[in-house]
Amino acid sequence: MTYYARINGSLGPMLLLTDGERLTGLHFFGEKYQPEIAEDWIERPRHPLLKRAAREIAEYFTGRRRRFTVPLAGAGTPFQRRVWRALGKIPYGRTVSYGEVAHSIGARAAVRAVGAAIGRNPLAIIVPCHRVIGADGSLTGYAGGLDRKRALLTLEGVTSQRRSQPASISQTRP
């Protein structure tokens, strides 16, 4: 069963999804890969997990939260999940390049595949794909739009398009 809630985030309305035990989706309305609300989904904004996720997102947007504690279960291929686990290791307020993510998962030659997996991240903000930038420091790709990516990085104290103190993300097992 999929339960959902619509919330108003600082950067526009968002869709929260849960299987009842873990958060399975967090999308900006209008983003590139936002799922359509299915007929068999149940809107339940008072679901405890959705309320908790909404509270944590609100705290993030007000600068009171840097780490999320809500349990996650983004559906994807094994490769996508490896990439998303690596994204979860990028510290708040830091950025890394797509190549660094590829290197961290032991797939140096798969930078494009890593970029595609990052673009399909079903848990915006919580799995911080907005912290991945081009090797030259440019803001590239974000399913929610580059204006949102820029705003999220600014919120975290990354004030220029140049890489702020790069983060090191440790090697993850394939």
N, C-alpha and C positions, 0 to 999 in steps of 0.2 A: 504494500500500500504506500502511496506517496501523499504526504501532507504538504501543504504550502502556505506561505504567508507573503503578503506584499508589505514592504516597509519603505519608508521615505528616508533615504540616506542623504548625506550632505551633497552628494554628487548626482542625485536623482533617485527615482524609484528603483527598488531592487526586489528580486524574487528569491525567497528562501525555500529550500526543499529539504524534506527529511523522509527517511524510511521508517521513522518512529523511534529509532535508536541513535542514529548518526545523521549529521548534516550531509546531504548528498549534492546540494547545489546552492550557489549564491551567485546570482547574475544581475547585472544592470539591465533594466528594461531597455530594449533596443540594441543591445550588444550583438555582435556578429553571430554568436552561437547560442543565444538565449533559447531555451526550449519553449515550445508552445505548451500552454496549460492544457493538459489532457482531460477529457470528460470524466475519467475515473479517478482523478486526483481530488482530494478533499481539502478545501480551504479551511485551515484551522489555525488562525493567528494566535490562539491561546495555548497551543500545544507547548508543553514545557520546554522542549528542545528548541523550538522556533523562537520562543520568548527569550531564552538564554542567548541564542545566536544574535537576535535583534539587539539585545542589551549590550553584548560584546561589540557589535559593529558600531552602535551609538557611542560607546566608550572610546573606541578607536578614533572615530571622527572628531571627538572632543579632546583627543590627545591624552586620555587617561588609560589607554590600553595599548600595549606593544606586543603582547602575546595572546593568542586565543586558546581557550581551553575546551571549547565545544568539540565533541568527538566527530570525526570526519570519515566519509566513505565515498570519495569521488569515483565514479565508474569510468574505467578506461582500460586500454591494453596494458600488458605488463610493462612495456617500454614507457608509455605515458605515465604510469604510476611511479616508475623510477625517477623520471624527470620531475614530477610533482613533489616527490619526497625530497629531492635536492633543493627545489625552490623553498620548501619549508625550513631549510637550514640557513637561508640568507637572512642575516640580522636586520632588524628594524633600522631604517635610516642608512642602509648600505646598498650598493648596487654591484652587480656582476654582469659580465657579458654572456651572450649565448654560448660562445666558445668555452668559457669557464664552466658553464653548466654541463656542456658536453664532456669536458675533461673530467669533471667531478663524478660522472656516472660511468667513466671508462669508455666513452664513445666519442673520442676526439674528432673523428671524421664525420660524425653524424650531426653537425651543427644545424643543418636545415631540418632534419627530423626532430631535433630538440626544439627548434623554433615552432614547428607545427604542433608538437605536444604542448608547448607552453600556451600557444594560442587556443588550445582546446581545454584549458584548465577550467573545470566546472565549479571551482570554489574561489571566485575573485576575492581579492584582498586577504582572505585568511590563508590561502596558498599564494604567496606574494609574487605573482608573475610580473607585477608592475615594477619590481626591483631589477628586472633584467633589461639591459640596454645594449646598444650596439658597441662593438669593440672600440669605435672611435668616440664613444660617449654620447652618441646621438640617441634620441628617443625613437625607437622603432617598434612597430607593431604593438597593438593592445586591442583585444576584442571589444573593450568598452570605449575605445577612442583615445587618441593621444592627449586630448585635453584632460581627460580623467586621469590618465597615467601621470601626466605632469602635476596635476593637483595632488594625487596621492604621494608622489615623491616630495613635493613641497611640504605637505603635512608632516612627513617624516624628517624634514630638515635637509633634504637634498635640494639645494636651491639653484643649481646650474645643470646644464645638460652634460657637463663634463663629469666624469666619474668621481663621486665623492669617495673618500677612503674605501677602496675596493674591499669587498668581503671575501673571505676564504671559505669556500664550502668544501667540507671534507669529502673524501672519496666515499661513494656509496657502493654497496655491492650490487652487481647486475642481477 
